[in-house]
Amino acid sequence: MRNLDAIIKAYDVRGTYPDQLDEDLAHEVGAAFVRVLGIAVRDGGPGAVVIGHDMRPSGPSLVASFAEGVREQGCDVVLIGLASTDGLYFASGHLGLPGAMFTASHNPAQYNGIKLCRAGAAPVGQDSGLREIRRMIDEGVPAGEGPLGQVREQDMLTEYAQFLRELVDVSEVRRLKVVVDAGNGMGGFTVPAVLGDEAGLPSLPLDIDPLYFELDGTFPNHEANPIDAENMRDLQARVREVGADLGLAFDGDADRCFVVDERGEIVNPSTLTALIAARELAKHPGSTVIHNLITSKAVPEVIVENGGTPVRTRVGHSFIKQTMADTGAVFGGEHSGHFYFRDFWRADSGMLAALHTIAALGETPEGTTLSSMLAPYDRYVASGEINTEVADQAAATETIRQEFAARGVTDIEDFDGMTVTGDTWWFNVRPSNTEPLLRLNVEAADETQMAQLRDDVLALMRQGA
């Protein structure tokens, strides 16, 4: 028996192939997707689903099975083939169709998964359809009625690249040397189209130095997970070696982007959030900008300084996207390298974040470095996320609460875990939903204060390990 709870997660379907996620399950997910979301014309839906996949070897066969499940429910299928996740979101938004992206993002080679969305790239998570899809698969998906849906193939790459270039125009920037580490993931497919001329678009004033552009779902060089600093070392070294202006790293499905400055130093995603927020507010004065609760304190400061309204959310893309919809926010950023854009159907796009970074630097005078340009947005010292295994998450959190209350700290907030705030520092402790872990994020005015605070909280946390 399959353990669907281990495969159907909070935001997607994901597991090892073929023992957890196989063609049979993909077929059932496709059929249940049509049923639960009412996609068929008979249910008032658009009558078609757009499907893409990344470079993992199991992708094509899983797509074929999923598509068959969709067709048996009387819906058509639009196959876009190889795509980044934001390429699938573009197709969903541009065509006005619900979509399915076959990817396991940054996970190791033995994994695959399915990210589902409604028309216009609206997310499908546990509270917006996934729970019902899981229940229907458990109970048995009803057989389809009427004729099979049709299949057509449609290449969306050029339209995707053109759309992004129109949102962030870099055609007139000063010439920049950019190293890009695609990690053998989908950045190797999209970067030549968007930043190069392989999709038939005009050349840009960019000299791209490619690392690991060969699509290879076995990840022979390093995992396509740039949030792990170990996977950034090749990019950092190459930027220093060739004297590049900046470096870009994408995860496996290229929906996240990390940046390295001219010194080879990794740029904090909160710093990029602040930069892009300022740029979007210059275009859309007075707008709302979303940030999750563990982005730097610099982010809401910059938003206010640029005339915007900051709104804080819980961690997780479904919360970001829903809050953006509720507030009409122009932009949203997360500490994990996800960046969301109202003009991109509120979906996340690593490539748009990369274009904003290139545009911002390319608009400065010759000789300006990325580190100097970003200095006004990089105001505090952060620990990064530290995971600690604890036997009792609630008891460990309460121990920390009592200790800081005894120190006279009164700003203690329960929102997506517990956030404790002092005059020049803050930290958040939040439990993992799936593992016996507490996740700690600390930020302070300087390295010494941050390290002391980090070590204090970790010592308290480990008392319950």
Buried (B, 14 or more C-beta within 10 A) or exposed (E): EBEBEEBBBBBBBBBBBBEBBBBEBBBBBBBBBBBBBEBBBEBEBBBBBBBBBBBBEBBBBBBBBBBBBBBBBBBBBBBBBBBBBBBBBBBBBBBEBBBBBBBBBBBBBBBBBBBBBBBBBBBBBBEBBBBBBBEBBEEEBEEBEEEBBEBEEEEBBEBBBBBBBEBBEBEEBBEBBBBBBBBBBBBBBBBBBBBBEBBEBEEBEBEBBBBBBEBBBEBEBBBBBBBEEEBBEBBBBBBBEEEBBBBBBBBBBBBBBBBBBBEBBBBBBBBBBBBBBBBBBEEBEEBBBBBBBBBBBBBBBBBEBBEBBBBBBBBBBBBBBBBBEEBEBBBBBBBBBBBBBBBBBBBBBBBBBBBBBBBBBBBBEEEBBBBEBBEBBBBBBBBEBBEBBBEEBEEBBEBBBEBBEEEEBEEEEEEBBBBBBBEEBBBBBBBEEEEEBBBBBBBBBEEEBBBEBBEBBBEBBEEBE
